[in-house]
Amino acid sequence: MLYYKIYDALTWKYIEPYVPIDPDALVLDAGGGTGRWAIQMARKGCKVVLVDISEGMLKIACEKVKKEGLQHKITVKEGDITKTGYASETFDMILCEHALFLFKEPDIVVKELKRILKRKARLIISVPNHYVQSLVSLPEKPSLSKIDDSLNILLRKKYGSMTKNGGVKIYTWTPDEFRTMLKRNRLHVEKIVGKGITMPLRISKELFMKKKYTDDLFNKLLKFELALCEKPDALALAGHLQAIAYKP
């Protein structure tokens, strides 16, 4: 789908420059799911440990790693990223992409990831934007009840959900809250970029969920999104926030 392809391109743009190429370097893909990023990072030369709590996702990850012939580079491990069991200062880089939104108490995760990160090494971590989540919960022709629902999400009287019955809550952050959370865990924030501004705030859902689209459309939208990524005052418009931080 167009949205996911652009989202992935933006994400990788701000991961790739920081992935170590040293074959002895060790990277943690925290909450790495089916291995999408672990595989790309391992191709750069480093070793990767993919940790996730979902057996189903890990099974897919193992199949993909085997298919790519990267078993010597990627270790797939079931585990909880709030208590990894690794020694302090083990990893040369840590990626936590699209996983923190599941945690009501994110500081527990960030504290643990910082503990096992080497000094001067980078943590790349992303979260959903609170403002955008409340805005996109409004349908194009909202009823009074839908407006109330969105307002309650904005005021944190209600949470968005991954499931229709509300069983899996989505926790979100404003740009200031995200930066503050990282700083209070004594991480130095180099940069925060916004991912996904044209979609869904401007481009229609029918277009950005298309499976067939031209290369020109993809390239033009990606160029527009990348230009917005470099605008710090545009963060509040982005669907997701991605931080590059390091441990002093």
N, C-alpha and C positions, 0 to 999 in steps of 0.2 A: 504494500500500500504506500501511496505517496508520502503520507505523514510519517510513517515509521522509517522510510528510507531517508528522508530529510533529517529526522531526529537522530538516527544512527550516524549520519554523516557529520552532524554538528557535534555529537558526543565524541566521536573518534578524533575529530579535529583538535579537541582539547584534552585528549588522553595521549595520543601518539607521541608528541614531543617529549613526554616525561617517562615513557616506558624504557627501562634500561636495556641496552643491547648486550651487555656482558652476559655470557652464558652461565656464569656463576651467580648472577643476581637472582634474588627470589622476590616474587610479587605475589601479593594476596588479592584474589578476586572475592571480596566479602559479599555474600549473598549473590553469588555469580550465576545462579539458575542453570540454564541449559548450556552455558559455556560460550556464549556469543563473543564476549570480550576476552575471556581467557585464551581462546584460540588465536585471536588477532594479536594479543600481547605476546604469546609464546612464539609466534612467527617472527617477532622482532629479535628473538635470540635468548631472552631470559627464561627462567623456570617460573612456573605459575602454580599456586595452590588455589583451587576453587573450593570454597566452603559454602554450603547451603543446607538448609534444614529440610528441604523437600526431596523425598526419595524419587518421586516421579521426574522432577527436573534433573536430578543427578543421573538418573538412568539415561535420559536423552543426552546429557553432557558426555557421559562415558562413550556412548555410541558415536557421537560427533568427533570426540578426541581420537578414537580408534580409526575412524574413517579418514581423518586428516593425518594419521600416522604420527601423532604428537604425544604418545604415551610416555616417552622419555622426558618430555618437557612439562607436562601438566599432571598434577596430582588432584584427583577429585575426592572430596572428603565431605561426609555428612557431619554437620555440626552447627552450633549456635554461635553467632558472631558476637554475642554479648559476653561470652566466656570461651575463647578459642582454645585455651590450653597451651598456646605457644609461649616461649620465653620472651621476656622483654627485649625489644630492639632486634627482632628476627628479620623483618622484611625491609627490602630496599625501596618498595613502593606498595601502596595499598589503594585499590579501587573499590569503592562502594557505590555502585551505580544502580539507581532505582530500587533501593532496598530499605532505606531509612524510614520511608513513609509508613512502614508497617509497625513502627515502634512508638508507643505512647511516651516512653522515657528515652529519648534519643541520646541523652548524655551518657547513658550506660554504654551504648555502642561506641560512641565517639571516644570515650575514655579508654575503652579496651583497645580500639584500633590504634590510638596514639601510643599506648603502652608497648605494643608489639612492633611499632614502626621505629626504624633506626633514626638517630638524630640527623637532621638536615635532609631526611627523605620526605617524599611527598605523599600526602593523602589526597586523592581525587574523589569527591563525594557529591551526590546530587540529591535534591529534594523537590517535591512539587510546590508551586507557588500558591500560597493561601488566597491571594486576591483573585487570581485567575480561576482557581477552582470554584470559588463562590460565583463568579461571573458566568462561567460556562454551565453552571447548574440551572441557569435560567433558559427555558426554551425560547424559540423565536417569538412565539405568541403566548406569553406567560399568563397563567391564571393568578388570582390573588393568593391562593395557597402556595403556588410555586414561588412567588416572590417572597413570601414569608419563609419558605424552606431555604432559599438562597441567602436571605438575610440572616437566618439562624446559623448557616454555615459560616458566613462572614464573621458573625459575633461569637462563633465557637460554642453555640448552644446545641449544635448538631454537627455531625461529621459526614463527609462524603463516604461512599462505600464502594468496594470492588464488586460486591454482589447485590442483587436486587433486594434481598431481605435484610441488607445492612449488617451482615455477619462479619465482614472484614472491613474495619474502619480504615480510612485514609487520613494520616496526619500530615499537616502542611505547615509551611513557614512563610512569613513575609521575608523579603530580602534582608531587612534589618535584623529580624529574629534569627535568621540563618547565620549571618555574620557574627552576631553576638554569641550564639551557641558555640561556634568554633573558637572564638576568642576566649570564652570563659573556660574552655578546656585547654587553654594555653597553646593553641595552634596559631601559627602566623599565616594569615590569609594573603596569598599573592594576588588572586584574582577570583571574581565570581562572574560567570557569564550566564546570560539568559538563553534558554533553548525553547523554540517553539513560540514565536510571537505572531506571525501571520496566521498560523493554525493553532488553535481554533478561533482566535479573536477576530480574524478578518476573512480568511478563505472559508468557503462553505464546507460543511461536513461532507456533502456529496462529492466535492472535488478532492478533498484531502484524504478520503478513504478509497479513492479509485485505485484499482489494481493495474490499469493500463493508462499510461500517460506518456507524453513525449519527453525525450531527453532535454529538449530546449526548456520545457516547463520546469522540469526538475532543477536544471542548472540555474535558471533565473531565480526561482524561489530560494534555492540554497544560497545564492549570492546575496540576495536581500536579507536572509536570516543571518548570514555571517556578518554583514555590515551592522546589523542590530546587536549582535553578540558583543561587539566592541564598544557599545554605548552604555556606560555604567548607569546612566539615568533612565535606561529603558528596562531595567531589571523587573520592575513591577508589572510589566506587560507580558512577561515570559511565562509559559506554562510550567517550565522546570528551571531550576537554578543549579548550576554546577560550579563547585568551588575547587580551586587548586590551592592547597595549603601545605605547610611543612612543619615539622617538629623542630623547634629551636634547639 
